Amino acid sequence: MIAPFPRKEVAWNSAAAFAAFRTRAFAQWSSVTAEFATVNETVIMKKANPLLTVHDRKKDLQLSIQLNRWILKPLGAWPKARGTLNIERYAYAMINVACVSLIGFLFVPSAMYLVLEMDDAYNILKLTGPLNFCIMAVIKYSSMIFREQDIRSGIEHIACDWTNTQHPNDRAIMVRNARFGRRLVSICAFFMYGGATFYYVALPFNNGKVTEEDGNLTYRPLMYPVARVLIDTRYTPIGEIFFLIQCLSGFIVHSIATGACSLAAAFAMHAYGRLEVLIQWIEHLVDGREDLYDNVDERLAMIVQQHVRILHFVSLTDKILREISVVEIVGCTLSMCFLGYYIVMEWESKELTSYVTYIVLYISLTFNIFILCYIGELVGEKCKEVGEVTYMIDWHRLSERRGLNLILMIAMSNTSVRLTAGNLLELSLSTFGDVVKTSVAYLNMLRTLTS
């Protein structure tokens, strides 16, 4: 602040002293004036933009995709950033080769053992289920690598939507749906990794060691037995080495299943959230909102543009999940059939650890296919709701013939894209019921043939 000028007369000794005093007073006054102008400008901006809120867009984006990146990046299935260096591309390629090789380390020796050495029907069926799960993992992993460009486009789309979200209500909707998708991913990971822990660690130690008939050899059987024409894993330390490698390979297989499910949940719930935001905009089409355009035509153009953008994102999500959803539908139907058969047989043998292990695995696979069908149902129903809300607004209050512009949006909502399993089946709760009924029918047939 400027000190008050003295009231009494001051005798200046020289003109230079007076000039120095004048310069200092002018500088102080200019500083105060500039500070007042800055504060005044800030107040005016806040009044002009009452909804101007600074959010951490990076943190918001992490809410949607952070768990997906944690699961898929160690597998080399997370899309590389644009302009990635060649050395990083080579590292990703090496990770891809290592993951496929480890899955092959599970599948090939066990498949050879199944063909060459097994003759018991129950043990053959008991090994067929895990081998089927390995095949599912390879196909889903290959699909995610092949769809890398589409996955990157979807992530960039999500980041752009978070950046363009300004209104607190719109952001609250997106945060709520992102957290719901995050919870789905967490539950899926809990059951998947829990099942893997039981199957690859608890079950082998519970079964204990086996002693040969001659009593000269004692060993712990592997969950994925190895054909003896390749190597005899009954001897130490070969058995222990194979056990550790199989645990690592099993962790990769279950991570792929979790990553595919988490990718579907994150993308679908983002589309669902954007559809809810669009519905909010439609409800304010006639009367407007403080953050929207003042002109009805401009608001309508913005709504149509956003609707087209969301439908494009839903189509992109369906393209990314095309192979994954087909594999989940077919593979989970067979796996649920096998696991149901194992549960029945272990119940009769009174093996509690095996019984609990197969129940956890059955729940995890059922939850996986349920997530796919449930999010497909949510997105499909919300797309239809856009048309219903469009009709229920006060469109009759629109001047001239502007109400006719809503007909196309209603028509598009009734025939909008849905999430499908390779364009063969719609992902819906009805499809989930068909999967469960089909697996139970196969289970009854399997019990009839093996009894």
Beta strands, then each sheet from edge to edge (+ up, - down):
strand 1: 210-211
strand 2: 218-219
strand 3: 420-421
strand 4: 425-426
sheet 1: 1+ 2-
sheet 2: 3+ 4-
end
